[in-house]
Amino acid sequence: TCDDVGLLLKDKIILTVSPHLVERMTKEKAIAELISNAIDAGTCLPTVKCENGFITIEDDGKGLKVSNLSLGNSGSYSSEIASGTFGEGLKLSTYFIIKMTNYDLVIDTVGMTIKAELKKHKESKSDLLVFTWEENERDIGTKIIFKGTSQEVGKAKEWFLVYNKDKYSEVSENIYLPGGNIFINGVLSGTLSDLY
């Protein structure tokens, strides 16, 4: 089918992305969006690593569905503190990261491994974000892998609190309310109850 959410094929979704949608985005903001999604999706804190030139963000949530990859089709989180949904942030962050690194992004989620890449439309020369997938054996969580540096991760962690300043207020250094959430270098690292 083809409509305003993209071209949906049997094992592929093709989206046209307008560059003006990411005019103010930076790679660090895109990474912060993916970290925020991982926090919202899981029941435990996600892991964020940078090794051998690749950043990995992994959560223990229920995973993505193919429908989450089309425009305007989001899946809600059950968490009361969720800052978003699997919405345009995932797609726009994916698009921006691939555009900046010139390297495909991989999403390993429950039941499928998704490859995200950029193509050019032959006639219009517009950017096309293409998601393809194949089945896998994963039964929990989502892991996103893309090219990046530890410096970008550090800046993204700082951006996380900028994005969530309306949700959390600092009560002492690195400790935020509600929930006694503890942030270290901008990343949710635990709660006060974890300390007792």
N, C-alpha and C positions, 0 to 999 in steps of 0.2 A: 504494500500500500504506500501511497505517497500523499502527504498532506503537510500542514504547517509544523508537524512535530518531526519531520524528517522522512527519509526513504527507508522503509522497513522491509528487509528481505528475510529469507529463511535463517541465515546465520550472520547477518550483517545489518547495521544501522548506519545510514549516511546522513550527517547533519551539515547544513550550511551555516557557518559562523561568521557573523559580521564583525570585522575588526574593531568597530567602535564600542562593542560590548566589553572589550578588555583594555580600553584606552588607558585607564588609571590603574590597571593591575600591574603588580610586579611579581616576580617569581616567588619572593618571600611571602607575599599575600596569598598567592595560589597555594603554596605549601601549608600556610596557616589554615586555609579553608579545608584542606584535606585532613589536617590534624583535628580540626573542630568536628568534621564529619565522623572521624574515627572515635572520638570521645563520645559523641552522641549515639553512635551505633552500638557500642559495646557495653558490657556489664562491668568490665575491669578497664583500667587505664591502658591505652594503646602503647605500643612500642614504636619509637621513632629512631631509626639508625641511619648512619651514613658510612658505607664501606665500599672501597674500591671504586669510588666515583659514582655510586648509586645510592639514592635515598630510599628507604623502605619504611612505610607506615602501615602498621598491622593492628587490627582490632579483633575482638572475639564476638562480634555481633552475628546477626542472622544472615548477613550477606546481601548482595545486590540481586535484583531481578533484571531481565532483559528490558522490561518496561521502564526501569529507572534510567536507561540510557537515552530515551527519546526526550525531545524538548517538551517542557510543560507537563511531564508525567513524573511525579515524585512519589516516593514512598515515605510515609510518616514514621518517625521514631516513637517508641513508647515512652522514652524517658521524659520526665517532667521538666528537666533542665535543658532539653535539647535546644540548640541554638539554630537549628535549621532542619532541612529534610534533604533527602537525596534529590536535589533539584538542580537548578542551573549552575550552582556553585561547583558541583562535581564536574559538569561538562565544560564550563568555562575555564576552570583551573586546569583540567586535562589539556584543553586546547592550548592555553597559554604556555604551559610547561613544554609541550611538544614543539610549539612554535619557537620558543627561546632556545631549546637544547638541540633541535633538529634530530631528535631521537625518540623512538616510540615509547609509549608508556604501557605497562602491563598491570592489569587488575586480576589478582587471583582470588576468587570469591567462592562461596558455597556452590558446588556443582559445575562451575565453569571458569575457564581462564579467558580473560578478555584482553585483546590487543587493541590499543588505540593508536591511530596514526593519522597524519595529515596528508591529504592529496589535493591537487589543484584541478578545478573544473576546466576541461579543455577549452571551452568557448568563452566563459565569463572570467576565467582565471581566479575565481573566488576560492577561498579555502574550504575544504570539505573535511570534517572530522569523521573518521570512519572507525566504527567499533566492529570487530569480528570476534567470534568466540568459538571455543570447543569445550566439550565436557571434561571435567576432572573429578577426582575423588574427594576433594575437600568437603568437610562436613560442618565447619564452623568458621566464622570470621571472614575478613577481607584483608588482603595484603596488596598494597599499591607500590610499584617499583618504578623509579624513573631516575634519569641522570641528574646529579646534583652534588653539592658540596656541603661540608659540615658548617661552613660559614653561613650558607643559605638556611640551613636548619636553625642555627642560632638566631638569625634575624626573624625567621618565621615564628619561632617561639615567642619573641617579643611582640610580634604582631597579633598573636593569639589573644592577649589581654586587651589590645586596642580594639579588636573586633567584639570582645565580650565585656567591655567596660560597663554597659548598662545592666549586665547580669550579675556581676560580682563587685563587691566593694571591699577595699583593703582595710583590715582591722589592725594588723601589725605587719611587719616586713614578711612578705611572701605568703601571708595567710589572709584568705578572703572569705567573706560571707556572701550568699547563704551556704550553709552546710559545712562551714569550717574548712573550705577547700584550700589546699596548699599548692601554690604555684612556685616552681623553681625555674628560673630563666624563662618565665612566661608559659610554661607547660604545666597543666594539672598533674600533680605528682602524688596526691593522696589527700586524706582528710584528717582532721584533728583526731577523730575516733581511731584512726590507724595507729596513732602514737601511744594509745593507752592499752 
